[in-house]
C-alpha cells in the first residue's frame, strides 16, 4: 500500500528529543495491520502545511484518521493497469534570490526534477520544500489520471519554493529561508509538466 499526503511530520517536534517516525510511522503501522502486506509513505508538497495539533496524542489522532481514510479508499479502489516503467530527470540551474547569491557565491542553484510513470500512475519528485500550490499546479496539468507530486527529494534545491507571485504575498516560506527567486517554482513546474507529457507521448507510440 502506497500512501501520499502533504503534511509536515512535526507533531512531536520541539517536545521530543529522541528519534521518531511521527504521524507517518504510526499511520503506516495502522495501514499495515489493517490491510496486510507492506505499506509505504511518500511526503507530498508540504512546505506550507503543518499539523494543527502537536504531541503524541496528536500523532495517535492523526494516524487513526489518515489510516481510516486509506482503508476506506482501498474498499472502493480501481485496480491500476500496469504498464511500462519509465524514468526521466532534468537538471536545472534555478535563479537565486539576491541574499542567496551573496551567501552562496553564485547566481544559480542546481536542482533536479524526476518523473516516474507506470501505466496511468505518475510520480513527480521535487527538491527542497515545495508549497502545496506548486504540487496542485503540476497535478492539474498532468496528462496522467493519477499523479503524485513529492517534495523533499533530490537534495535541498532552493529550499522553500512556491509558484511565481508567492514572494509578493509574503509569509515565512517566501522569506529568505527560500533561496530561490520568485520564478524558481515556475521553472520546476514547467519542467515537471514537460517530462510528464513526454512520458505520455512515449506511452502511445
Secondary structure, DSSP 8 states (H G I E B T S, - for coil): -EEEE---S-TTTTT--S---HHHHHHHHHHHHHH-S--EEEEBS-TT---SS-SHHHHHHHHHHHHHHHHHHHHT--------EEEEEEEEEEEB-HHHHHHHSSSEEEEEEEEEEETTEEEEE-SSEE-HHHHHHHHHH-SSSEEEEE-S-SS-TTBEE-STTHHHH--GGGSTTB-B-TTHHHHHHHHHHHHHHHHHHHHT-
